Amino acid sequence: MRLVRVLQIRRASDVPALMQEIQECVEQGYYLAGYFGYECGYAIPKLARTDYEQDDYPLAWFGVYRRPTIFDLKRSGAPQQ
C-alpha cells in the first residue's frame, strides 16, 4: 500500500474544499482511507461555527492510494493488494 498524498484540514471552514478534493480523487480512480472528526460538523451552515480551528490534530485526515488493500478475515496471512 503506497501513499500517494495526504489530505488534511485543521479548520472547519476548510471542510467544503476538502470534500471537493476527495471527490476529485475518487473521480480520478484513487482510493481514500481516513476520518472526519466530530468537529467537522461545525461546517454545517445550520451550526455556523466555521471559525472552529484545531491545532493538536487534524479535524479530518485522508490518505490517498492507487489501490486498496483488502483484508480477508476468513483467511490468515498478509493482506492482499
N, C-alpha and C positions, 0 to 999 in steps of 0.2 A: 504494500500500500504506500504509494508515493504521494506526498502532499504537493499540490500544485501551487496553492496560495491559501492565505488565511483572510477571512472577512471577520471584522470585529468592530464593535462600537462601544462607546462609553457614555454617550448622551442619548436620552430618549428622543430628542429631536432628529437623530440620525436614523431612526427606525425605517421611515419610508425609503430613504436612499439604500439602506441595507436590503430591504425587500426587493427593490429593483435590481440590485446586484445579484441577489440569489436567483431571481427569475432569469436574468441573462445567462448565468452559469448553467442553469438547468436547460435552457434553450440551446446552449452550445454543446450539450451532451455530457456535462460533468455531473458528478455525484457529490452531495454535501452531507456532512455529519457535524452536529454541534448542538447548540442550545440557545434558547431565548430566556433570559432571566425574567422573573416576575415583574420587575420594574419596567420592562419594555411596554407593559400595558399603559404606562403613563403617556405614551404617544397617541393613544386613542383620543380623538377630539373631545369626546364627552368628558374625559378626565382632565384634559388640558394641563398636564404637568410636563410639557415638552422641555422645560428648563432643567429637569432632573439629570444629574450627572453622577457617575460612579468612578472613583479613582482607584479603588482597591482591586477591582477585577472587571472584566468587560461585562456589559449588560447583555450582549449577545456575542457568540463566537462560533464560527463555522469554518471547518477545513474543507477545501475544495479538492476533489480527487478525480483522476481519469477513469478509474474502475472501482467498483465496490469490492469490499471484502465480505465474503459470505461465510457465516459460521453455521455449520450443521451440527446442532447439539446432539443429534442422534448418533453421530459418528464421532469417534475420538480422533485426535490428530490436529494438525495445523489447519488454520483457516484456509479456505480456497480463495484464490484471487483470479 
